[in-house]
Amino acid sequence: MVLQPPADPLCTFDPALMAGTVTLVTGGGTGIGRATAGAFARLGSSLVLAGRRADLLDETADDLRWRFGTTVLCVPTNIREPAAVEALCDAAYAEFGRVDTLVNNAGGQFPSLPSQLSDNGWRSVVDLNLNGTWTMLNRFMTPMVEGGGGAIITMVHTYVFDRGARFFVHSGAARAGVLSLTRTMASFLAPHGVTVNAIAPGLIDTSGMREHEGEVVGALELDSLAETGLTSTRRAGTPEEVAAAIVWLASPGARYITGTVTVVDGGLVLDNWPDPWERDAY
């Protein structure tokens, strides 16, 4: 039996759970970032959306304003550039005077055999996923401490654990660094009321997965998951299901939780992963 996604992953939360708070989401124009922005907006939070494409940010912001009456500030940002991150921080605090939840969602990767991965490809992915996350955390942690606390959620994936990252050697290494960073910073910031936790999504049905990853990794044909049994739940997850986990980590119910990684993968790590490469490829 295929376990179907819930009709409404946010139904367990009080509709006013995030009223009066400010949430900043990087990579907020698409996929998990957009779903996360929508979840916080629905629950009453004001938003700062950051991402490289202003058109996608504006489209998301217009939708959230129309559906929820949310106050949204869009700040086009490349998190690989420290000056851009500093400008984002200045803009957020100038507009709202606070950031209660920081969702470090921006990132990306592409499947590659290690022997075919260029130096530029390696450095680009590591710079975005690891260095960009560090720059965001570094610039926002002090004003969050000074503001009395908050929640920081970093994005990793299921390839940061013991099985390695056969599809994504570059991203696996970078996001394993993010997981270490998450745990280290949790110990520093906990005494100041700031929790730092990670989310590790598995196979999530986003446009990015379909267009940039699933196509290359042929065994990840999302529409045939029920037959292939790639995940224990026999389906891909939805961005809204990941967003619900992020909301929980930012909620009052998770204030005693820090330095952890929450796996949202439908049991993917429990099963045999497909191998898209030819035998003996490296």
N, C-alpha and C positions, 0 to 999 in steps of 0.2 A: 504494500500500500504506500502511495506517495503521500507524505505529510504536507498538506497544503499550507501556504503562508497565511497568517491571521489576516482577517479583513481589515483590522485596524491595530497595528502594533503599539499605538499610543493610548489605547483605551484604558490601560491600567493607571494612567497618570491623572492627577487632579488638573482640570482645565486651566487653573490659575497657578500651576506649580512654579512657573518661571516669571510670574508677574513682577515688574519692577527691576528685573535684572537686565544685564547687557551681555550678549554673547557674540564673540568674534569667531568666524569660521573662515579658514583659508581653503582655497579650492572650492569656494562656495557657489560657483556658477553651474556646476554639473554634478551628476552622479551622487555619491554618498554625501558630498558637501552640500549639495542643493537639498537633499532630503533632510539632512541635519538642520539646516537653516529653517526649513519648513516646520520641523518638529518643535524647535524652540520658539518660532513665531506663533505657532498654534497655541503653545502653552504660556504665552504672554510676554516673552522676552523681546526687547529691542535688539537689533542686529547690526553688526559690522561685517560686511562681506568683502573678502579679499580674493584676488585671483589675477591671472595675467590678461584675461580678455574682458575688457569693459563691457562689451555687448552682452556676454553671457551673465555677467553680474547684474546688469541693468534689467535683463529679462527676468531673472530670478527675483530681483527686488520688486519689480512691478507686479509680479504674480503674488508675492507675499503681502504687499500693501493692499492689493485688491481683495484677497481672500481673508486676511486677518486684521487689516488696518494697522499693520506693524510699521514702526519707525525703522527705516533701513538706511544705513550709510554704506555706499559702495566705494571702495578704494582699490583701483587697479594696482597690483603689487606683484613683483617678482621676488619671492622670498630668498632667492640666491644672492640678492643684492642688499647688504646691510643698510645702506642709506634708504632704500625703499621700505624696509621693515621699520626703520626709525620713523619715517614719514607716516607709515600706517599707524604706529603707536601714537604719535602726536595727534593725528586726525581723530582717532577713536576717543582719546581722552579729552580733546577739545570739544567734541560733539556731545559726549555723554558723561565725562568726568569719572568713568569707571569701566572696568571690564571684569565681569564676574566669572565668565566661562570662556576659556580659550581652547578652540578645537583646531589642532594642528593637522589638518586633513590634506593639505597640498602635498603632492608627490606624484611619482609615476615611474614606470619601467617598461621594458619590452623584452620578450623572450629572446634568448640568444645562447648559442653554444659558446662556452668560454673561449675556444680557439678562434671564434669569429667576432669577438667583442673588441672594438677598437679602444684605444686609450681615451679618446674623446667621449665615447659612449659610456665607459666606466666612470670617468670623472663627472660627466654631466648628471648621471643618475645619483652618484654619491653626493654631489654638491646639492642637488635638489632635496633628496630625502633626508640626509643626515645633517649637512651643514645648514640647510634652510630651516630645519626644525630647531636646531640649536640656536640660530639667530633669533627666531621668533621667541623661543623660551627665554633666552637671555635678555631680550629687550623688554619683555612684558612681565617678568617675574618680580622685579623691584616695585613697579607701580601697583601690582596686585597685592604684594605684601603690605605696602604702605596704605592700600585701600582697605585692609582688614581681612583679606583672604580671598579664596575662590577655588576654581577647579581648572586644571589643565589636562586635556586629553590628547595624547599623541596617537598617530596612526601607524601601525606596523602591518604585518600580515602573517599568515600561518607558516611562512618559509623562514621564520626567525628561530625556529626551535631545533631540536636535535637532528632532524632529518635533512637539514640543509635546504638549499634553494636551487634545485636542479633546473628549474625554468629560468631563474633570475639570479645569477651569481652576483651581479652588481647590486641589485636591490636587496637581496638577502643579507649581504654584508652590511649595507648601509642601514637597513632597518633593524638589524641585530644591534647595531650601534645605538639606534634610537631607543630600543628597549633598555639597553644598559643606561643610557642617558636618563630615561624615565625613572628608573629605580634609584639612580644616584641623586637626581634632583628631588625626588620624593623625600629622601632623608633630610635634605637641606631645608626644604620649604614647609614640611609638616609642622614644625614648631611655630610657624607664622600663619597657619590657617589655610595654606594652599595645598591641595591634594594634586598629585601628578600620577595619572594612570594611562595605560595603553589599551587600544582596541586592536584585535587581530582578526580582520575579516577573512573569510575563505573565498569561495566562489560566489561572487555577488553579480547579479544581472544588471550591469550598467552599460551605457553606450560605449564607454571606453573599453570594457571587457570584450564586448562583441566586436568592436571595430579594430582594436589594436592588439589584443592578446588571444582571444578565442580563435580568431582566424588562423593565427600562426600555430598555436598549439592545437592541432586538429582534434585531439582526443577530448578537448574541452568544448565540444559542440553543445551549447547550453540547452537547446531544444530537445536533445536526446538523452538528457540526464536520467529520466525515468527508466530508460531501457539500459543505459550503461551502468547505473548504480555507482557513479563516481563519489557521491556523498551518501552518508547513512540515511539522510532524509530524502534522497532521490530527487533532489531539485536544487536549483541555485537559490541563494538568498536574495532578498530585496534590499535596496538601499534604506528603506524605511525601518527594516528590522535592525540594521546596524545603527541607525539614528536613535532608535529606542534605547539601545544599550548605552549610547553616548549620553543621552538625557539622564539615564539612571546614575551614571558616574558623576554627573554634575548636580544631582539632586541632593536634598537634605538627607535622604536615606543612605547616601554613600560617603558621608563626611568622616567616617572612621575607616575608610578604605583608601589606601594610597600605596603606590609602588607596585601595583598589580598589572596583569595583562588579562583582559577579558576576550576569550576566543568566541567569535561569532561565525561559525563555519559549517553548521549543519552536520557535524561529525566528519568533516573532510580529513582531519588528521588521523582519524581512526581507521581509514580505509587505504587500499592500495592506490597510489597515484599512477595515472597513465604516464607513459613515456613517449613524447612526440618525436624523439630523435631516433635515428637508425642505431642499431646495435653497434657498440664500440665507438660511437661518435663522441667527441670531446670538445 
